[in-house]
Amino acid sequence: MAEPNARLIQTLIEARQHHRFPPDVRASAPEFIEKVLALLFPHFSQRPDCSAAGVRSEVAVLEAVLTRVMDTLAPRYPVPSRDIPQRFMNTLPEIYEWLRQDADAIFQADPAARSVDEVILTYPGFYAIAIYRLAHALHGLGFPLLPRLLTELAHQRTGVDIHPGATIGRRFVIDHGTGVVIGETTVIGERVNIYQGVTLGALQVEKALADKKRHPTIEDDVVVYANATILGGDTVVGRGSIIAGNAFITQSIPPESMVTRRSEVRARQGKTEFDELEYHI
């Protein structure tokens, strides 16, 4: 008598034998984030240890976690250098300084924020930015897979999807955050504020374009309001511009522009037309 589900079982056995993927890699992302954020910010630590010995111990544990994850991945994903964990640890002072500036920028931008500590502890935008900056550093060092796991963890927890390859300057603000998408080759300058639902994406999604700049450049001091969409690798939003909510942009915008959506509604041949894009310099 034939075994029930024999074909399914054999198919899955063969697939798993070819898979050989380390089973504990996915769990490494939340473990790493828990330890690194607790190291940088007491807000994320259950029992912050202020002694030199305690901090040294946390630093050593974090580096050991990175080394273990890298060793686990090495058989399947080539590692460019064995000293990546130490090089990453050397970037943490600068990452910490940038994150303090991000938190302060969010506090300054949001009248509802009562303190920088509140921003660090409770704001999903700050949490997503923190994970992005850590993932971006690992991405730049060539650490395999973990950067993507980190930013996907932030995506799951906050609704903010930032590719670790994106380049984002200092004092970055994400307000509310849900639905924000920032693509791999996006370049964002300093003191940029974006709101929920903003997409910085590609005009075309083709595998052949993987090595091309597919996502827009947002220059310094730009504000992008809720649900705006900005697409294309050649699209540049000039310094100091304001992009209104729901704008759909596929061409460059001059510096100091205000892009709006006209709300004129007119009926023609039984159809309703509305929302023409315009900008003012």
N, C-alpha and C positions, 0 to 999 in steps of 0.2 A: 504494500500500500504506500502510495507517494506521501512524503512528508508534507503537511500543510505549509503553504507559503514557502516552499523549497526554493523557487526561483528568486523570490525577494531576498531570502536569507543568503543565498549564494552571491547575489549581486552586491549586497552590503558587506559581506566578508571580503570580497575582492576589492571593493572601494576602500575599505579601512586598511587593508594591507598595503595599498599604494599610497594612502594618505600620510601615515607616519608623522602626523603633526603633534608637537608637544602639547599634551592635554592641559597643562597648567598655565599656558601663556596668557590666556584671556584673564585669568585671575590676577596676573601680575600688574595690570593697569591700575585697578583700584588700590592694590597694596602699595604701589609706588606713589600714587597721588596722596594717599593717607599719610605716608611717612614724610614726603617732601614738603607738603603744606604744613604739617605739624612742626617740621624743622624751621620753616621760614616764618610762620605766623602762629603764635601761641593760641590764637582763636580756634585753631583746628586740632589742638592737643588736649587730651583728657587730663593729663598731669604734666604741665610744662616744667621742665627741670632747668633752672637758671644757672646751675653750676657749670664750670668749665668742663668737668669730667662728663657730666650728663650730655652737654652739647656735642662733645667729641664722640661720645658713644652713638648718638643719633646720626652724626655724619658718617661714621664707620658703617653703621647698619644700612644706611641708604646706599652707599657705594657698593656694599655687598649685595644688596638686592639687584642693582643694575648689572653687576658682574654675573650673578646667577642667571638673570634673564638672558643676557647676551650669550652665555655658555649654552643655555637651553636651545636658543635659536640658531647658533652657529652651524650645526650640521646641515641645516636646510637653507639658511640665509647667510651668505658670506659676510663676514665682519671686516671692514677695512683696516681696523687697528685694534689691538688689544687694550690700548690705554684710553678707550672712549669713556668708560665710567669716571676715571680721574679727570679727564678733560671736561666732562660735563660738570663735575663738582666745582671745577675752577670757574665755570660760568655763573654759578649761583649768586655770588655777590652782586653782579650786574643785573641779573634777572630780578633779584629781590628789590634793588633800587628802582627798576622800571615798574615793578608791580606796585610799589609804594606810590609812585607818581600816578599810575592808573587809578588806584583807589582814591587818591586826592582829587583827580580830575572828575571822577564820578561824583564824589561828594560835592564839589563845587558846581557841577552841572545840574544836580537834582535838589530842588527845594525841600523834597520830602526826607532827604537824608539828614540825620541828626548828628552823625559823627563819621569819621573815617573808619573807626572800628566797626560800626554798624554795616558799612559798605563791605568790608572784608568778610564779615561773618555771615551776612544774609543776602547779598546781592548776586543773583545768578549771572549778571553780566561780568562782574569781577571774577567769579569762579571760572567762567568759561575763558576769560582772558588769561587767568593764571595758568590753567591747563594748557592753553595754546602756547604761551611763552615757554613753558617747560618742554612741550612737544617739539616746538620749533627749534630749540637748541639741540635736542637729540637728533632731529631730522637733519640739521646742518652738519652734524658730526658723522652721519651715515649709520646711526643705530637702526637696525632692521625692525620693522613692523610695530614696535612699541609706540612710536609717535602717533600712528594711526589709531591704535587701540586707545590711547589717551584722549585724543580729540573726539573719538566716537563715544567714549565715556562721558565727556562733557556734553556732547549732543544729546545723549539719553537723559542726562540729569537736568539740563537747562533749556533744551530746544535750540541751542546755538551750535551751528555746524561750521567750524573753521578748519580748513585744511592746514596741517602743520607746515606746509611749504609756503604759505602766504607770508608776505613781509609787512609788518605792522609797526609803525613808529610809536614814540612815547606818548603818554597821557591819552590813551585810547579809551573811549567811553562807549559802552553798549548799554542802552537804557531799556529795561524790561527784558529784551533779548529773544523771546520766543519767536522762532521762525527765521532767525538771521542765518544767512548762508554766505560764506566767504570762500571763494575758490582758490585753488592751488597757486596760481600765478598772480593773484591780486597783489597790488602794491598800495599800501595805505601810509600816508605821511603822518605828521605829528599833530596832536590836538584835534583829532577827528572824532565826531560824535555820530553814532548811528542808532536808530530806533528799531523796534520790533518789526519783523517781517521783511527786512531789507535783504535783497539778493544782489551780490556782486558776482556775476556769473559769466559764462561763455556764450557766445553767439552760436557756435557750432559745437556739437559733441561728437567728435570723430577720433578714433584711436590713433590715426595718423598725425593728429595734432598734439600728441602727448608731450612733445618736447618744445612746443611753441608757447608764447605768451597768449593765453586765451581769455584772461580775466582783466578787468579794468584797473586803472591807476587812479587813486583818490589822493589829491595833493593836500598839503597842510591846511588846517583850520576849516575843513569842510563839515557841514551838518547835513545828514541824510535822514529825512523823516520817514515815518512808518510806511512799510509796504512798497517803498520805491524799489525799482529794479534797474540795475545798471549792468550792461552786458558788453563784452568784447574786449579783446586784448589791445586794440588800438584806441579804445575809449579812455579819455583823460578828463576827469572833473577838476577844473582849475582851482587853484588856491583860493580859499575864502568864500567858496560858493555855498549856496543853500539849495538843497533839493527837496521839493515839497513831497508830501505823502502821495503814494500811488503813481508817481512819475515813472515813465518807462523810457529809458535812455539807451541809445545804441550809437551815439555820436559824441564827440568831445564837446565839452562845455568850457567857455572862456573863464579865466579867473574872475572872481568877484561877481559871479552871476547869481541870479535867483531864478530857479526853474520851477514853474508852477503848472498846474493842470487847470485849464479853464473849465468851469462847470456849466457852460452854456448847453442847453438841451434843446434840440430842434427836431421836428418831425418832417420826414421827407419820404414820400411814396410809402407811407405806412410803417416806416422804420424809424427808430429813435437813434440819433447819433449824438455823441457827446465826447468830452475830454480831448481837447486838442492841446498838444504840448507847446509851451512857449517859455522863453527865458528873457530876463531883463538884466542888463549889465549896469 
